[in-house]
Amino acid sequence: MILTIARREITSMFISPLAWVILTVIQAILGRMFLAQIENFFMLQPQLIELENAPGVTDIIVAPIFSLAAIILLMIMPLLTMRTLAEEKKNKTINLLFSAPISITQLVLGKYLGLLFFVLILSSMLMLMPLSLLPGTSLDIGKLFSIYLGMILLLGSFAAIGLYLSSLTDSQTIAAVSTFGALLMLWIIEWNTDQTLFHYLSLLAHHQPLLEGVFSSVDISYFLLIIFLFCGLTIRQLDGDRLQH
Amino acid sequence: MEAPSNDNNLLVQVEKLSRRYGDTLAVNQVSFKLKKGEVLGFLGPNGAGKSTSMQMITGNLAPTTGQITINGFDMIDQPIQAKSCIGYLPENPPVYRELTVDEYLTYCARLHRVPSSQLLTALDDAKQHCGLEQVGKRLIGNLSKGFQQRVGIAQAIIHQPPLVILDEPTVGLDPIQVREIRKLIQSLGQDRSVILSTHILPEVQATCDRVQIIRRGELIYHASIDELNQRGQGNNLTVAFNSPPELKELESISGVSFINKIDSHRFHIQFDQQSFAEKLVQQAVTNNWGLFELIPQNSSLEEIFVELTTSEDSPQETDSATLEVSAA
C-alpha cells in the first residue's frame, strides 16, 4: 500500500517536466563546477606535492561540489515537496486517499518514500561525476560513501520538512516559500553565534563532518530524528484535518 | 452498543451523528439505517449538511459525536475495514488530471487492495459499467465534465464495494448525461446499496427506494418513495362548469374543506373524503351545472420538499417514519 502511493508519487513527479528540469539544471551547474574544480586541482598540484599529508582528489574536488549542491538543493527541494500534499488538498484528490482503506501513516510514508526515491536518483547522478575520475586516479571510496550518505540524509531531511509544510496548506506557493524559509533558517542559525544549541540545530553543521568523511553517530541520529519528527508531524496534521476544518 | 450484525441485512447504521464547525452545528443528531440493496436518497437544499454527513459516513471527516457502523465495522475503531466496504464519489470527482483514465483507475484499484490478478478484470468491468471503454487511453484533464464524473463513479465501484456513496453525481451535466448517470445509479442499485445525495428531486424519484430529507442539519422526513408519492396524491381538484352554481351550493357537498373561486367558471376545491369526486359529479349532473373539466391535482414532490424544507416551525411532522428516525 505504501509502495502504491510511492509509485504514484514518483510517476506524477516524472510525468510533469519539473523533475526532469530540476535534474538537468542541477547536473549542468554542478557539472560546470566539477570541471572548474578539476582545473583548480591541476593548478594546486605543484604546491600539494610539497605538502605533508596533503588533501587528496576527493577533498579538493568532490567535497566542495557536494557542499555547493547542498546549498543549491536547499533552494530547489521546496519546489519538489510543495505539491505533495498541498496539491492533493487543493484538487480535493486527498478525499480519494482518505476514503481508501489505508491509514494516514501509510499515506504519509508512501509520499515520503516517493520523495526519497527522487533524492536517491539525484544523489546517485551527482555521484557519477566523481566516479568518472576512477579510471584516471585513485579515490577515497570510504570518503565518497560518507559524502553520498550525507547527501541522502540531508536531502531526506529537506524532504521531510517540505512534506510537513505542504500538509499545512492547500497553496503550493505557501508550502514552497515556508519550506525554503525553514531550510534557510536551519542553515544560517549557526552563523556568528557561540550558542551550542544553535550549532546543534543547524542542518549544514551536521552535514559538514560527513563531507569530510567523519562518520559520527550524532550527525546520523540528528538527520534521522529530523526525518522521523517531520513525518510524524505530518501524520498528526492530516489526522487533525479530519477533526477540524 | 455493539450490535455485531445480528441483523445480517443491515449495512449502514448511523447513530446520533453530529458535527460542529466552530459555533455552527452542521449536522445535528442524525440517525438512520440502510439495508443491503437499498437505494437511499439524501435530499436537502444546499448547505443543509448533506455533504458533511457523507464525508463523515465515508471517514473523511471525524464526527463531533455519534457512531457510524458500516457492515458491522465501526468507522472510528476499525476505519480500514469499514472503508473497504465503501466506494465514494465526493462532490468534486477526486481525479488526477495528468493521468489517463486507465492509469487512474488502476491506481484506485490498488489503493482499494484489488489483487493484481483481478486488476484487469476490475478495470474492464468498471469502464464498461460507466461507458468509458473508448477513453481509457485519454488524459482525464482533457475529458469533458460528464466523462470526468463517470471516471469518478468508476473509481467508486472498481473494488465492488457493497456500499456506494455518491455526493451530487449529476451536478453540472447536460440532460443526456444526467439520464445516463441515473441509469447507471439504477443499475448499481440492483446488486449493492447506494446512498445518493442530491438537491434534485426528479433524481430521487427516478432512482431511489427511500428518501430522507435533511434541513439545517436535522433529518426532518424519512419515508419510502411510494409513501412520498402517495403523500403528494390529490385531495385537490380543479373543476369548471358552464353554468356554475353558487359557492354555497358547492360548500354544502359533504367532504369539502376549502373552495377557492379561480374565475367565473373555475373552482379549486380541497376535500377530505375519498368519494368526493364521485359525489361532485353526481351533483353536477342532477343540477345541470354543465361540468366540462375535472382535474385532480397532485401536489408534486417538489411542493412537499419546499413545504418541508422552508416551513419555519421545527420538525413537528408526526409521520410514523419521522418518529422512527428520532427514536432510532
Chai-1 contact restraints between the chains, C-beta under 6 A:
chainA,res_idxA,chainB,res_idxB,connection_type,confidence,min_distance_angstrom,max_distance_angstrom,comment,restraint_id
A,T4,B,R110,contact,1.0,0.0,6.0,A-B,restraint_1
A,R8,B,Y107,contact,1.0,0.0,6.0,A-B,restraint_2
A,I15,B,E98,contact,1.0,0.0,6.0,A-B,restraint_3
A,K92,B,N92,contact,1.0,0.0,6.0,A-B,restraint_4
A,K92,B,P94,contact,1.0,0.0,6.0,A-B,restraint_5
A,T93,B,P94,contact,1.0,0.0,6.0,A-B,restraint_6
A,N95,B,N60,contact,1.0,0.0,6.0,A-B,restraint_7
A,N95,B,P90,contact,1.0,0.0,6.0,A-B,restraint_8
A,N95,B,P94,contact,1.0,0.0,6.0,A-B,restraint_9
A,L96,B,P94,contact,1.0,0.0,6.0,A-B,restraint_10
A,F98,B,N60,contact,1.0,0.0,6.0,A-B,restraint_11
A,S99,B,T58,contact,1.0,0.0,6.0,A-B,restraint_12
A,S99,B,N60,contact,1.0,0.0,6.0,A-B,restraint_13
A,S99,B,Y88,contact,1.0,0.0,6.0,A-B,restraint_14
A,A100,B,L111,contact,1.0,0.0,6.0,A-B,restraint_15
A,A100,B,H112,contact,1.0,0.0,6.0,A-B,restraint_16
A,P101,B,I80,contact,1.0,0.0,6.0,A-B,restraint_17
A,P101,B,K83,contact,1.0,0.0,6.0,A-B,restraint_18
A,P101,B,S84,contact,1.0,0.0,6.0,A-B,restraint_19
A,R242,B,L61,contact,1.0,0.0,6.0,A-B,restraint_20
A,R242,B,A62,contact,1.0,0.0,6.0,A-B,restraint_21
A,L243,B,A62,contact,1.0,0.0,6.0,A-B,restraint_22
